[in-house]
Amino acid sequence: MEPKIGIEKKGINKSIENLTIVLSNEMVLYVKTRKFHWNVSGKSFMELHKLFEEHYNGIEKTIDEVAERISKLGGEAIGSMKEFIAHSILKESTKIPSQENMISELLKDHETIISNLREMIETMEEDSKDFGTVDFLTAVMQKHETIAWMLRKYIA
């Protein structure tokens, strides 16, 4: 059954399209963060191992929330890595970088997500009037801003 929530079908479809990109970005970032957690080594091993674990646990929660938001709007969440990679603006990590490069790569990905979310939010406010999804995405963006801030402190 199609939701009747005061948003035109076109607006709902655009929200689902945007949320699918968000879901895909979160999955690619989750896998990368988990990979770095498994493979980090060096002087700050335990600190970064725990930090990455904290981050991927938070991302995992966000993934579930995004998929549920898609469902609330009457859509169906994608669920294969092939689909996630096809819809994500992030790239997979195929190497095991140094600690510094892990931090830099994760920071870049979080900042990319933040910028992408800002663009989505601005467009959705004007075009679809889906204020529920706008609020939801604003909260997701704020989570990424916090993680980016933490990662940036390692580089400064």
GIMOUR-V334330 format. One record per helix or strand. SS is the DSSP state (H for helix, E for strand). FROM is the first residue (numbers start at 1). TO is the last residue. If there is no record, write none. Layout:
BEGIN
[[SS;FROM;TO] [SS;FROM;TO]]
END
This chain:
BEGIN
[[H;9;39] [H;45;72] [H;81;87] [H;99;127] [H;131;155]]
END
